[in-house]
Amino acid sequence: SSGINAEYGSMKEQLSEMASEKEQLVGERDELRMQLTESCSIRDQLLTEKEKIQGVMEGLIAEKEQIQGAMEGLVNENEELKNQFSLSQNTTQGAMKELEHELESTKESLATIQKEKESLVSEISEARSKLATMVSDMETLSDAVVERE
């Protein structure tokens, strides 16, 4: 009977140890469950943040594409303005050359008119001189006619 009691005591002790180990394992399991719940919560927060970041990134990419499009538009507009300026400059230079030619032509016309004027003044002066000579000759003739009578 003492062998059975000893065996019973040993079994009771083993059961007590097992119960203690079970409590320890249940505690560890509960702690692991809490950690898992926290990890899941953190994972969910990180996924939410990741989605937000992806949304922001997509917005930034779209904005970047808009800016690139605007930049391309500005570059094209700048090139067009340069071409228009160059064309305008060429047109202005052409107009300036045309005006210079017209001015030169006008100067030549004025010089010709001045020469013609001087020639006419000279002709008028010569005609006056001839007329004065003729008048003088007529007066002389008239005096001679008057004297003969």
PyRosetta script that sets phi, psi and omega in degrees:
from pyrosetta import init, pose_from_sequence

init()
pose = pose_from_sequence("SSGINAEYGSMKEQLSEMASEKEQLVGERDELRMQLTESCSIRDQLLTEKEKIQGVMEGLIAEKEQIQGAMEGLVNENEELKNQFSLSQNTTQGAMKELEHELESTKESLATIQKEKESLVSEISEARSKLATMVSDMETLSDAVVERE")
pose.set_psi(1, -32.5)
pose.set_omega(1, -179.9)
pose.set_phi(2, -69.3)
pose.set_psi(2, -27.6)
pose.set_omega(2, 176.4)
pose.set_phi(3, -68.0)
pose.set_psi(3, -38.3)
pose.set_omega(3, -179.6)
pose.set_phi(4, -70.0)
pose.set_psi(4, -41.3)
pose.set_omega(4, 179.8)
pose.set_phi(5, -63.0)
pose.set_psi(5, -40.3)
pose.set_omega(5, -179.7)
pose.set_phi(6, -66.4)
pose.set_psi(6, -42.0)
pose.set_omega(6, 179.8)
pose.set_phi(7, -66.8)
pose.set_psi(7, -41.3)
pose.set_omega(7, 178.8)
pose.set_phi(8, -62.1)
pose.set_psi(8, -43.6)
pose.set_omega(8, 179.2)
pose.set_phi(9, -63.9)
pose.set_psi(9, -40.2)
pose.set_omega(9, -179.7)
pose.set_phi(10, -66.2)
pose.set_psi(10, -40.9)
pose.set_omega(10, 179.6)
pose.set_phi(11, -67.7)
pose.set_psi(11, -38.3)
pose.set_omega(11, 179.6)
pose.set_phi(12, -65.0)
pose.set_psi(12, -39.9)
pose.set_omega(12, 179.7)
pose.set_phi(13, -66.2)
pose.set_psi(13, -42.6)
pose.set_omega(13, 178.1)
pose.set_phi(14, -62.4)
pose.set_psi(14, -41.3)
pose.set_omega(14, 178.7)
pose.set_phi(15, -63.4)
pose.set_psi(15, -40.9)
pose.set_omega(15, 179.8)
pose.set_phi(16, -64.0)
pose.set_psi(16, -43.2)
pose.set_omega(16, 178.8)
pose.set_phi(17, -64.0)
pose.set_psi(17, -41.8)
pose.set_omega(17, -179.6)
pose.set_phi(18, -64.2)
pose.set_psi(18, -40.4)
pose.set_omega(18, 179.1)
pose.set_phi(19, -64.0)
pose.set_psi(19, -39.6)
pose.set_omega(19, 179.0)
pose.set_phi(20, -65.7)
pose.set_psi(20, -44.3)
pose.set_omega(20, 178.1)
pose.set_phi(21, -63.3)
pose.set_psi(21, -38.9)
pose.set_omega(21, 179.5)
pose.set_phi(22, -62.3)
pose.set_psi(22, -45.2)
pose.set_omega(22, 179.4)
pose.set_phi(23, -61.2)
pose.set_psi(23, -40.9)
pose.set_omega(23, 179.9)
pose.set_phi(24, -64.6)
pose.set_psi(24, -45.0)
pose.set_omega(24, 179.9)
pose.set_phi(25, -64.8)
pose.set_psi(25, -40.8)
pose.set_omega(25, 177.9)
pose.set_phi(26, -62.6)
pose.set_psi(26, -41.7)
pose.set_omega(26, 177.8)
pose.set_phi(27, -61.7)
pose.set_psi(27, -46.0)
pose.set_omega(27, 178.7)
pose.set_phi(28, -63.0)
pose.set_psi(28, -41.2)
pose.set_omega(28, 179.0)
pose.set_phi(29, -61.4)
pose.set_psi(29, -45.0)
pose.set_omega(29, 179.8)
pose.set_phi(30, -62.8)
pose.set_psi(30, -40.5)
pose.set_omega(30, 178.3)
pose.set_phi(31, -64.5)
pose.set_psi(31, -42.7)
pose.set_omega(31, 177.9)
pose.set_phi(32, -63.6)
pose.set_psi(32, -37.6)
pose.set_omega(32, 177.5)
pose.set_phi(33, -63.3)
pose.set_psi(33, -42.4)
pose.set_omega(33, 178.4)
pose.set_phi(34, -62.6)
pose.set_psi(34, -44.2)
pose.set_omega(34, 179.5)
pose.set_phi(35, -62.8)
pose.set_psi(35, -40.0)
pose.set_omega(35, 178.9)
pose.set_phi(36, -64.2)
pose.set_psi(36, -42.7)
pose.set_omega(36, 178.7)
pose.set_phi(37, -61.7)
pose.set_psi(37, -44.3)
pose.set_omega(37, 177.8)
pose.set_phi(38, -62.4)
pose.set_psi(38, -43.7)
pose.set_omega(38, -179.9)
pose.set_phi(39, -61.9)
pose.set_psi(39, -43.0)
pose.set_omega(39, 178.6)
pose.set_phi(40, -62.9)
pose.set_psi(40, -41.2)
pose.set_omega(40, 178.8)
pose.set_phi(41, -62.8)
pose.set_psi(41, -45.5)
pose.set_omega(41, 178.4)
pose.set_phi(42, -62.8)
pose.set_psi(42, -43.5)
pose.set_omega(42, 179.2)
pose.set_phi(43, -59.9)
pose.set_psi(43, -43.7)
pose.set_omega(43, 179.5)
pose.set_phi(44, -62.6)
pose.set_psi(44, -41.2)
pose.set_omega(44, 177.5)
pose.set_phi(45, -62.7)
pose.set_psi(45, -43.5)
pose.set_omega(45, -179.8)
pose.set_phi(46, -64.5)
pose.set_psi(46, -39.5)
pose.set_omega(46, 177.7)
pose.set_phi(47, -63.9)
pose.set_psi(47, -40.3)
pose.set_omega(47, 177.7)
pose.set_phi(48, -63.3)
pose.set_psi(48, -45.0)
pose.set_omega(48, 178.4)
pose.set_phi(49, -62.4)
pose.set_psi(49, -41.0)
pose.set_omega(49, 179.8)
pose.set_phi(50, -60.7)
pose.set_psi(50, -43.4)
pose.set_omega(50, 179.2)
pose.set_phi(51, -63.2)
pose.set_psi(51, -42.1)
pose.set_omega(51, 178.3)
pose.set_phi(52, -61.6)
pose.set_psi(52, -45.7)
pose.set_omega(52, -178.9)
pose.set_phi(53, -62.5)
pose.set_psi(53, -40.7)
pose.set_omega(53, 178.3)
pose.set_phi(54, -63.1)
pose.set_psi(54, -40.0)
pose.set_omega(54, 177.2)
pose.set_phi(55, -62.1)
pose.set_psi(55, -44.8)
pose.set_omega(55, 178.6)
pose.set_phi(56, -62.7)
pose.set_psi(56, -43.2)
pose.set_omega(56, 179.9)
pose.set_phi(57, -61.4)
pose.set_psi(57, -43.9)
pose.set_omega(57, 178.7)
pose.set_phi(58, -61.5)
pose.set_psi(58, -41.3)
pose.set_omega(58, 176.6)
pose.set_phi(59, -61.9)
pose.set_psi(59, -43.0)
pose.set_omega(59, 179.8)
pose.set_phi(60, -65.7)
pose.set_psi(60, -39.1)
pose.set_omega(60, 179.2)
pose.set_phi(61, -64.6)
pose.set_psi(61, -43.8)
pose.set_omega(61, 178.5)
pose.set_phi(62, -62.2)
pose.set_psi(62, -41.8)
pose.set_omega(62, 178.7)
pose.set_phi(63, -63.7)
pose.set_psi(63, -42.0)
pose.set_omega(63, 179.0)
pose.set_phi(64, -60.6)
pose.set_psi(64, -43.0)
pose.set_omega(64, 179.4)
pose.set_phi(65, -64.5)
pose.set_psi(65, -39.0)
pose.set_omega(65, 177.5)
pose.set_phi(66, -63.5)
pose.set_psi(66, -44.3)
pose.set_omega(66, -179.6)
pose.set_phi(67, -63.2)
pose.set_psi(67, -42.4)
pose.set_omega(67, 178.7)
pose.set_phi(68, -62.3)
pose.set_psi(68, -41.3)
pose.set_omega(68, 177.7)
pose.set_phi(69, -62.2)
pose.set_psi(69, -43.8)
pose.set_omega(69, 178.8)
pose.set_phi(70, -63.2)
pose.set_psi(70, -41.2)
pose.set_omega(70, 179.4)
pose.set_phi(71, -62.8)
pose.set_psi(71, -44.2)
pose.set_omega(71, 178.6)
pose.set_phi(72, -60.8)
pose.set_psi(72, -42.1)
pose.set_omega(72, 177.9)
pose.set_phi(73, -60.6)
pose.set_psi(73, -42.8)
pose.set_omega(73, 179.5)
pose.set_phi(74, -65.8)
pose.set_psi(74, -40.1)
pose.set_omega(74, 178.4)
pose.set_phi(75, -62.2)
pose.set_psi(75, -44.8)
pose.set_omega(75, 179.0)
pose.set_phi(76, -63.2)
pose.set_psi(76, -42.8)
pose.set_omega(76, 179.3)
pose.set_phi(77, -63.5)
pose.set_psi(77, -40.3)
pose.set_omega(77, 178.7)
pose.set_phi(78, -62.4)
pose.set_psi(78, -44.4)
pose.set_omega(78, 179.0)
pose.set_phi(79, -62.5)
pose.set_psi(79, -42.5)
pose.set_omega(79, 179.7)
pose.set_phi(80, -62.2)
pose.set_psi(80, -43.5)
pose.set_omega(80, 178.8)
pose.set_phi(81, -63.9)
pose.set_psi(81, -39.5)
pose.set_omega(81, 177.4)
pose.set_phi(82, -61.5)
pose.set_psi(82, -44.0)
pose.set_omega(82, 179.3)
pose.set_phi(83, -63.4)
pose.set_psi(83, -43.4)
pose.set_omega(83, 178.6)
pose.set_phi(84, -63.1)
pose.set_psi(84, -41.3)
pose.set_omega(84, 179.1)
pose.set_phi(85, -62.9)
pose.set_psi(85, -45.0)
pose.set_omega(85, 180.0)
pose.set_phi(86, -61.5)
pose.set_psi(86, -44.9)
pose.set_omega(86, 178.7)
pose.set_phi(87, -62.2)
pose.set_psi(87, -44.6)
pose.set_omega(87, 179.4)
pose.set_phi(88, -61.7)
pose.set_psi(88, -41.7)
pose.set_omega(88, -180.0)
pose.set_phi(89, -63.7)
pose.set_psi(89, -43.3)
pose.set_omega(89, 178.6)
pose.set_phi(90, -63.6)
pose.set_psi(90, -42.4)
pose.set_omega(90, 179.4)
pose.set_phi(91, -63.7)
pose.set_psi(91, -43.0)
pose.set_omega(91, 179.4)
pose.set_phi(92, -63.2)
pose.set_psi(92, -43.6)
pose.set_omega(92, 179.0)
pose.set_phi(93, -62.8)
pose.set_psi(93, -40.6)
pose.set_omega(93, 177.9)
pose.set_phi(94, -63.2)
pose.set_psi(94, -43.8)
pose.set_omega(94, 179.0)
pose.set_phi(95, -63.7)
pose.set_psi(95, -40.3)
pose.set_omega(95, 178.8)
pose.set_phi(96, -62.5)
pose.set_psi(96, -43.5)
pose.set_omega(96, 178.9)
pose.set_phi(97, -63.0)
pose.set_psi(97, -41.1)
pose.set_omega(97, 178.8)
pose.set_phi(98, -62.9)
pose.set_psi(98, -44.0)
pose.set_omega(98, 178.7)
pose.set_phi(99, -64.4)
pose.set_psi(99, -40.1)
pose.set_omega(99, 177.8)
pose.set_phi(100, -61.9)
pose.set_psi(100, -42.0)
pose.set_omega(100, 178.4)
pose.set_phi(101, -62.8)
pose.set_psi(101, -45.1)
pose.set_omega(101, 178.5)
pose.set_phi(102, -61.9)
pose.set_psi(102, -41.1)
pose.set_omega(102, 179.4)
pose.set_phi(103, -63.2)
pose.set_psi(103, -44.1)
pose.set_omega(103, 179.3)
pose.set_phi(104, -62.4)
pose.set_psi(104, -42.7)
pose.set_omega(104, 178.8)
pose.set_phi(105, -63.4)
pose.set_psi(105, -41.8)
pose.set_omega(105, 178.4)
pose.set_phi(106, -64.2)
pose.set_psi(106, -41.3)
pose.set_omega(106, 177.7)
pose.set_phi(107, -60.8)
pose.set_psi(107, -43.7)
pose.set_omega(107, 179.4)
pose.set_phi(108, -63.3)
pose.set_psi(108, -42.7)
pose.set_omega(108, 178.7)
pose.set_phi(109, -61.6)
pose.set_psi(109, -43.3)
pose.set_omega(109, 178.5)
pose.set_phi(110, -62.0)
pose.set_psi(110, -40.9)
pose.set_omega(110, 179.3)
pose.set_phi(111, -63.6)
pose.set_psi(111, -42.2)
pose.set_omega(111, 178.9)
pose.set_phi(112, -63.8)
pose.set_psi(112, -44.9)
pose.set_omega(112, 179.0)
pose.set_phi(113, -62.0)
pose.set_psi(113, -40.9)
pose.set_omega(113, 179.1)
pose.set_phi(114, -61.5)
pose.set_psi(114, -43.5)
pose.set_omega(114, 179.3)
pose.set_phi(115, -64.2)
pose.set_psi(115, -42.8)
pose.set_omega(115, 179.1)
pose.set_phi(116, -62.5)
pose.set_psi(116, -40.8)
pose.set_omega(116, 179.3)
pose.set_phi(117, -61.9)
pose.set_psi(117, -47.9)
pose.set_omega(117, -179.9)
pose.set_phi(118, -60.8)
pose.set_psi(118, -39.9)
pose.set_omega(118, 179.0)
pose.set_phi(119, -64.3)
pose.set_psi(119, -43.6)
pose.set_omega(119, 179.0)
pose.set_phi(120, -64.3)
pose.set_psi(120, -42.9)
pose.set_omega(120, 178.6)
pose.set_phi(121, -59.6)
pose.set_psi(121, -42.4)
pose.set_omega(121, 179.5)
pose.set_phi(122, -64.7)
pose.set_psi(122, -44.0)
pose.set_omega(122, 179.2)
pose.set_phi(123, -63.2)
pose.set_psi(123, -43.1)
pose.set_omega(123, 179.0)
pose.set_phi(124, -62.3)
pose.set_psi(124, -41.6)
pose.set_omega(124, 179.7)
pose.set_phi(125, -62.9)
pose.set_psi(125, -44.5)
pose.set_omega(125, 178.9)
pose.set_phi(126, -64.0)
pose.set_psi(126, -40.8)
pose.set_omega(126, 180.0)
pose.set_phi(127, -64.6)
pose.set_psi(127, -40.6)
pose.set_omega(127, 177.9)
pose.set_phi(128, -62.2)
pose.set_psi(128, -43.4)
pose.set_omega(128, -179.3)
pose.set_phi(129, -62.2)
pose.set_psi(129, -44.7)
pose.set_omega(129, 178.4)
pose.set_phi(130, -63.4)
pose.set_psi(130, -41.9)
pose.set_omega(130, 179.8)
pose.set_phi(131, -62.6)
pose.set_psi(131, -42.9)
pose.set_omega(131, 179.3)
pose.set_phi(132, -62.7)
pose.set_psi(132, -40.7)
pose.set_omega(132, 178.5)
pose.set_phi(133, -64.0)
pose.set_psi(133, -43.0)
pose.set_omega(133, -179.9)
pose.set_phi(134, -63.8)
pose.set_psi(134, -43.9)
pose.set_omega(134, 179.2)
pose.set_phi(135, -61.8)
pose.set_psi(135, -43.6)
pose.set_omega(135, 179.9)
pose.set_phi(136, -63.2)
pose.set_psi(136, -44.2)
pose.set_omega(136, 179.2)
pose.set_phi(137, -62.0)
pose.set_psi(137, -40.7)
pose.set_omega(137, -179.5)
pose.set_phi(138, -65.8)
pose.set_psi(138, -40.5)
pose.set_omega(138, 179.1)
pose.set_phi(139, -64.0)
pose.set_psi(139, -40.9)
pose.set_omega(139, 179.4)
pose.set_phi(140, -63.6)
pose.set_psi(140, -45.3)
pose.set_omega(140, 178.2)
pose.set_phi(141, -62.0)
pose.set_psi(141, -43.5)
pose.set_omega(141, -179.4)
pose.set_phi(142, -62.8)
pose.set_psi(142, -41.1)
pose.set_omega(142, 178.1)
pose.set_phi(143, -64.6)
pose.set_psi(143, -39.4)
pose.set_omega(143, -178.7)
pose.set_phi(144, -67.4)
pose.set_psi(144, -40.2)
pose.set_omega(144, 179.4)
pose.set_phi(145, -65.0)
pose.set_psi(145, -42.8)
pose.set_omega(145, -178.0)
pose.set_phi(146, -65.5)
pose.set_psi(146, -39.2)
pose.set_omega(146, -178.0)
pose.set_phi(147, -69.1)
pose.set_psi(147, -34.3)
pose.set_omega(147, -179.6)
pose.set_phi(148, -70.9)
pose.set_psi(148, -28.3)
pose.set_omega(148, -177.3)
pose.set_phi(149, -77.0)
pose.dump_pdb("model.pdb")
